[in-house]
Amino acid sequence: MKTGLVGFGYWGKIINSKLQDNIINPPFDDVDWIFIATPPKTHYNIVKEYILKNKNIFCEKPLTLDYKSSKELIDLANEKKVHLYIDNLFTLRDEIKNIKKIKHLTNIEFIWLKKGPYKDTIFNDLLYHDLYLLIHLLGISNIDDINYIEKSNNILIFTFKYNNITVKINYNRDWDGQKTKIIKMDNNIIDLSIPQNDPLQESINMCLLNKADFEYNHYLSLETIKLLEIFL
């Protein structure tokens, strides 16, 4: 399987390590998959260019910065009959896969404390992940009663209603203590601070082996961007 990589920053280097010796340098004429690890604002043009060249695409999240552009790319990929996969990697964490069907939930809180990185907004960097987890775990719902407590470049604390469930977001990207990512669901705690598996490697393998659920991936990515636009 021959692959190409666009972007060699922090995340691009991680993807490169997962692909090992399969990467071919540009112009990518003879590759099966192209991995996009550039800033989100560049995704639309790069992804569209390679879809039009009939290449399968693995793109870091979010696919684009708005729903309309993301839907256009997904529709174009379907029209061209190529695969397009957006890396919503937390859905493949063992801690998430092992959650049984949730019933009678009243409160859910997403806590994320870390130091940086600062190259993207806190909405694209952190909130995007927890919004797709919210959809993945609870299904689609309307958002009501948004109440911002603190909103800055690196600290984001607010609450909202999601299908009558109270959701709290609690982020700090200037955290000097131990990196912490947990989800509190009423009295239950899901600790995602230390991965139990390698979801990036798993998602890459599923794509290269054509075993990924691309339809669900598109659905989840589009619905997440639709929700994200509410808060931007």
N, C-alpha and C positions, 0 to 999 in steps of 0.2 A: 504494500500500500504506500503510494507516494503522496507526501503532504507538503504544503507550503505554509509559511508563517509570515503574517504582516504585523509588525509591531514587536519590538524587543525591549520593552520597558520592564517594570516589575512583574506584571502578569505574563507578558510574553516570554520572559525567561523561564517562568514556571511551566508554561505550556511546552516550551522547547524541551525541557527536561523530561516531560512525559512522552513526547514523541520520539525521543532518543535519536536514532540515526536515520529516520525516515524523511527528513526535511530536505527539500530541493530549493535552490535559490531562484529568485525571479528570472524570467518572466512567468513562471508557473505554467508553461504550455502543456507539460506532461505530468500533471498531478491529479490525484483523485479527490483530495480535500484541501481547502485553504482555511487556515485558522486566523481569525482577525482579533488582535489584541491591541487595538489602538484606542484613543479617547472616544467616548460615545458620540461626540459631535461629528466625527469623521466616518462613522459606521455606514451611514446611508449611501454615500458616494462609493465607498470601497466595496461594500456588499453588492450593490447594484451592478457595479462594473464586472465583478466576477460571476454573478448569476447570469448576466448576459453572455458570458463566455462559457456558460454551461458547466460551471464548477460547483461542487458541493461546498457549503460554507458552514463553519463552526464559528459563531460570533460571541464574544464576551457581552455580558449584559450592560445596559439595556440595548436592545437591537437598534433603536433610534431614540430620539428625544421626544417623539410624539406618536400618538396612535396612528394617525393617517399615514405617515411615512412607513411605519412598521408594517401596517396592513398591506401597503403597496408592495413592499419587498417580499412578504410571505406569499401574496398572490402571484407575484412574478416568479418566485421559485416554483410554485405549484404549476404555473403555466409552462415553465421551461423543463419541468419534471426533474429538478435537482433538489437535493436535500438542503435545508437550512435549519440549523440547530442553534438555539440561544442557550447559553450556559447558566441555567438556573440551578446551580450545583447543590444548594441545600436540600432540595427535594430528594437527592440521592444519599444523604447522610443516613447512616444506619439508625441514628436516634430518631429521625423523622419517619423512616420507613417502618419502624416498629410500633408506631402509635396506632392504637386501635381507633375505631370510629368514635368520634367525640359526641357526647350527648349532654344536654342541659348545662352548657357552659354559660357562666355569667360574666367572668372577667378573664382577660388575657393581656399579659404585659410582655413586651419585647424589650429586653435590656441588652445593650451593647456598649461595652466600655473598652476602649483601645487607644493606642497612640498612632494617629495618622491612618493611612496615607492621606494626603491633602490635595491630590491632583484632580479629584472630581468632587462634585457637590455631595453633601451628606445625604441628600435625597437619592441620587443615583448610586452612591457608594454603599449605603446601609439600608435606607428605607425600601428600596426596590426589593431587596432580598426578603424582608419580612412581609411585604405586601403579597408576594407570590406564595409565601408560606401560609399566610392567612387564607388566601383563596384555596390553596392546596388542601388545607386542613378543614376548612369550614364551608367551602363553596363560595359562589358569588353572592354578594349582597350590596345594598346601598350603604353609603357613608353619610352619617348625620352628626350634628352637634359637635363639630370640630372645635376644640378648645386648646389654643396654644399657651403653654406655660413658659417655655423658653425656646427661642428660635434664633440661632446664630449659625455661623459657618461650621462650627464644630460641636455645638451642643444643640440637641433637638429633643424637647420634651412636650408632648401634647397627648390629648385623649380624643376619642371619637366613638361613635356608636356604629356597630356593624351587626346588622340583624339582631338588634336589641342586646348585643353583647358589648360591654364596655372594654374598649381596647386602649391600652396605654403604650406609647412609644417613649423610651428613655435611652438616649444615646449621648455618648461623650467621646469625641475623637481626640481630646487632649488629655486622656486618662494616663496618669503616670504609674498606676498600680498594675496588678496582674490583669492580663487580657481576659475579659469575661463576655460571654454571649450566652444568655439563658432566655428561656420562654417560660413564664409562669402562667399556668392554666388553672384558675381557681387555686386549689391546694397542691397541684402537681407542678413539678419543675422539670423542664427538659434542659439539660446542660449541654450546650454545643461548643463550649470553650475549647475542648480538646477532641479533635475528630477521632472517631472509632474506625473509620475507613477512609479511603481516598476517593471522594466523589468526583473530582476532576478526571482522574485516570479512568474511573468507571464510565463517565459520560463520553470521554474520548473513545474508549474501547467500543461502547455501544454504537457510536456513530460509524466508526470505521468498519464494524462488522454488520452494519445496517440493521441493528437490533433496537435502536432508540424509538420511542414513541413520538414521532415527529408531530403528529396531529395534536396530541396533548401538549407538547412543548409549545406549539404555536398558540394554542388556546390560552395557556397559562401566561405566556409572554405578552400577548395582546391585552388580556384582562388586567394584568399588572400595570402596564403602561397607562391604561385607561384610568385606573385608580390613582396612579402616581400623578397624573395631570391635575387631579383635584387639589393636591397639596402644593404644587409648584406655583 
